[in-house]
Amino acid sequence: TVTVRLTTRPDSFPILTLKKELRQMVKPQNDLFVCLDYNGAEVRTLLELNGEEQPLIDIHEWNSRHLFEQEIEREECKVRFFAWLYDPESEDVKNSVYDKEKVLDKWYKDGYINTPYGRKIPVVERKALNYLLQSTTSDRVLSKAVLIDNFLSENNSDSYISHIVHDEIVIDYHDKDRKLIPQIKEIFEDGYPCNLTAGKDYYNLKELNI
């Protein structure tokens, strides 16, 4: 897409838009799918662009405790937070760790966002933050995919990256590479806590503790 987020062509397998219940048809060639995805990727991107530390707990749980006049439920917090995040007129969140104006002052100039990854993308101001967060997050994930792919090659691994879905990297995992999983997770996280799941297909995934 214009923000460099991955998309599918009409003649490609629709992995990015496949209904969740149909994901059970997608199976690995090796032993398992191992999936790594960031906890609140674009929210954490905004924190990083503001120069703030990353909470180690679930980002929406952290937000539910710190952003509003009183603690609210996680799901309500997500709805309210994203409504505020992409609405330039909303004042629902007044916490300095999420300073939208500061971020736009730095990264949005003369009708273009200029991302930390060197991209210059034309966009109207009301969509600038959305484009900045989406593009920066996408480039972060893609750069980590390259590092993980190189790491697997250097270790003569039979595992390989099967696909990437937004902020998630899915590895077609061979069990002989068990010892590599902690290092792969470390490469992917790089300051952003991530979720690690695994399963025999792309629908039935369970949390993987290492």
N, C-alpha and C positions, 0 to 999 in steps of 0.2 A: 504494500500500500504506500501512499505518499509519505507516511511516517516510518517506513521500512519494516513495519510489522508484516510477518509472513501472511500470504494469502494463497488460495488455490486457483489453478487454471480450470477451465471447463472440462478438460480431458484428464485431470488428475484425480487421485483418490481423495475424497473430501474429508480428510482427517480433522481439519479445523472446524468443520461445521457438522460433523457426524453426531446424530442424536445419541445421548449418553447410553441409552439402553442397547443401541446397536454396536457400541464399542466392544461388547463381548465377542463379536466376530473377529476382532483384530487380535491376533495371537503372535507370540514371538517365535522366531526360528530356533532360538536356543532354549534355555530353561525357564526364564521369567522375563517380564518387563519390570525394570526398576525405574521409578519415576521420581524426578527431583523437581519441585516447584517452590517458588518463593512464597513466604507468608506475607500477603499484602504487598505485592511487588511495586505497584505504582505509588502506593502510600509511602513505602520505604524509599523510593526514588525521590519523592518530594522532601523527605527528611534529609537525605544525603545532600541534595542540592541546597538545602538550608544550612548545611554544616552541622547537623544535629546527630547525636548518638542514636543508634538503633536499639529500641527495646528488645530484650531477649525473649520476652513472652509474645504470645499472639498479639499482633498489632491492633486488632479490633477490640480485644479485651483491654489492652492498655488505653486505647482511645476512650472506651466506655467509662473508664475510671478518672480520666484527666481532662476531657474536653468540654464537658457540659456542667451545668450548675449542680447536678446530682448524678450519681452513677446510674447508668441505664443498661438494659440488656444488650448483649453483643449484636444481635441482628438489627435492633432498632438503631444502634450506633452506626452500623454499616450504612444503612439507608440514609440517615441524617448526614453522615460524613460525606458520602459521595454526592449527595444533593448539594452540599455546600461547596465541595471541591470544584465542581465544574459549572457552578453558577456564579458569575462575577458579582452579582448583586447580593448574594446571601451573606449574612453576618452571623450565622448560627454558631460558628466556631471562632473563638477569640483566643486561641493559644498561640504564643509566639513561635513554637516549634514548627508550626505550619504557616509560614509567612509567604503567601502567594505573591504579594506585591514585590517583596524582596527578590524572589526567584525570577519573576518576569523582568524586573529592572536589569538583572544581570544577563539573562539569556534571550530576551526578546528585543530586537532593535530594528527599526525601519521596516516593519512588516515581515520580519523573518525571525524564526527561532534559530539560534545557533547552539547546537547541542554539545555536551562534553565530548562526544565522539566525532566532532568536526563536521557535522551535517548542518546545512543551511537550507531551511524549508520555509517557503512562503505561506503565511497563514494570517487570517484576520485576528484581531486582538482577542475577541471573545472565545476563540478556539485555541489560542496560543498555549495555554497551560496544558490542555489535553494533548496537543501535539508533542509538546516538550516531554511530558511524562511518558507518553506511549513510545515515542521514538527512543528516548534514553533507555527505558526498560528493555525494549526489544534489542537494542544494540548490546546491552549488558548480557542478555541471555545468549545472543548469537556469539559473542566473544567467549563466553564460558563454554559454549558448545565446541568451539574450535580448540580451546585448551584441553577439554576432556577428550576430544577425538585424538589429539596429539598424544595425550597421556596413554590412552588405550593402545595406540600404535607403538609407542616406545616400549610398552610392556608386553608386546606380542600377544595382545589379548584377542580372544575369540568373541568378546562382547563388542558391540558397536552401537552408535546412536541410531535408533530406529526412526524417530520423528521428533519434531518440536511443535508444541502447541502453546502459543503465546509465551507465558513465562515458565513453561514446563519443558524439561528435556527428558525424553524417554529412551532408556537404554535397553537393547535386546541383550540380556545378560546371560553369560555362560557361567556355571557354578564354579568352574576352576578359577574364576577371577574374584572369588569371595574376599580375598585380602585387599583388593583394590578399592572396595566400596567406601571405606572411611576417607581415603585420599580423594576420591571423586567428589564426595560430599563436601570436603574442605575446599576443593577448587571451585565448586559451584557457589557455595555460600559466600565466601570472601566478605564477611561482615553483615550479610543479609541472612537471617535465619531461614531455613528451608524445611519443607515437609518431604519425607522420604517414604515412598510406598512401593509395594511390589505385588505382582499377581501373575497368574497363568494366562490372563487376557487383559485387555485394556479397560475393562469395566469392573471386574472383581479384584480390587486392589486393597491391600491391608497395610497398615502402618508398619514400617520396618525400623526396628530399634538397633542401633549399632553403638 
